[in-house]
């Protein structure tokens, strides 16, 4: 006689078997890595707070000078910073910001205030953008700050690198930034050397000898143009103001030359790299007093609204 199979028991066995198979599959799957999707990122998904990988850009503070002046409503530092990158350097200074909220690209009003007092940052090779064919270089940056500050921090908003200046150290006299004869006059687009003064004896004008009385001395300053940008830049005028005198002496025009040395006045002449010439000033000296060259030259270039003040030495 055949044994009758109970359907309820059979159903229970089937359900238990299916459950066992599912549990076994899930257990195995938990120990196996997910198969990456074609073209997808096989690495972990970055979180919103993960740090970016540092680039090759690097800035290093090399040295700095602090300048304080009672006649200014701000103080300032000149910092020499070394920049390095994987490509030639080329960027403006808008990416650098002080902890007093000033971007280093926004300093034109400070530069004007300094030049109004004949303080020229070009003397220390200050730049307003970083440009070089090389991948590394050192550049001098102007960093104005509020009077009474103890420190000033500069941050590169792109790479997040920073440096801090101790403003109680490396203090210099702002008058060191005045131009003097016997040195270079540097602007953002020019570099001109001007010598100390000497006396020229015999002049010509328009090809003819120029005669003048013995009570006149011709002060002469030699200029060499090291570099200059822009077309047709010239010296429009030059005025010599001796110390302790209200007199002003304007330079002789471009038709005058020194017969002995063959040097010609640069007034009105186009300037280019390598140009050499002189400024002649007729100084009245009736009593044959001892010659002194101390005073100031006010030089006007054709591409500048402001005159350049240069202290003369004896």
C-alpha positions, 0 to 999 in steps of 0.5 A: 500500500503506497504511503500518502505524502502530506502536502503541508510538510512538503511545503514547509521543506521547500520553504526552508530550502529556499530560505537556506539558499537565500541566506547562503547567497547573501553571506557569500555576497557580503564577503565579495567586493562590488563589481565596478560599473564600466567607466566608473570611478573605482576609488572611494567617493570623496566627501564634501569635507575632504582636503584637496591634494596639494599642488606644486605651487609653493611660496616662501618668505625670504626676508622683509623690511618694515617702514614707518612714517609719521606723515603717513596714515599707514605703515608698510612692509616690503617682503621678498617672497620666493615662488615656485610652480610646475610652469612659468610664473604668471599671475597677479596679486589678487589671490594674496590677502592680508588678515586686515582684508587688503588684497595685494593687487589693490595698493595703487592708493598707497603707492600714490601716497608714497610717491607724493612724498618722493618715496619710490618702491621701484628702488627696492624692485617692488612688483605688482604682478608675478611674471617670469619665464622661469618656474621659480623666482623671488619678488618684492611685494608691498604690504600696507597695514594699519598703524599700531599693528604687531603682526600682519599675515598674508594668505594665498587664497588659492593654495591656502599657504601663508606667512606672517611678518613680525612688525616690531623687527627689521624696521627701516627709515622710509627716507631710504626709499628716496631716489638719489644721484649715483644710483638707479631710478626704477619704475614699473616700466623703466630703469635709468641710472643717473650719476652724481654731478660734475662740471662741463666746461665747453658746450655747443648748441646747434653745431656752434660753440656756446659761450656763457659768462664765468659767473655761470657753472654748468652742472651736468648729470649723466644718464644711462637707460638700462631698460624702458617699455613703451614707444617714444618715451622721452624726458619732457623737462628736468628742473634743478632746485638747490638746497637752501634756495628758492631758485629753480634751474631748467635743463638746457634743451636737446640741442646742447652737447659737450664738445669735449665728451661729445655727450648730448642733452637728453631733453626731448629725445626718445629713450630706449634701452642703451640710450646714454646722454646728459642733463645740463643746468646753468647755475649762476655763481657770481661770487665764485662760491664753493660748488655744491650739488646738493638739491633736487632734480624734478624729472618729467617723463612723457608717459607719467603725470607725476614728476620724479624727485631725485636728491642730488649729492656733492 
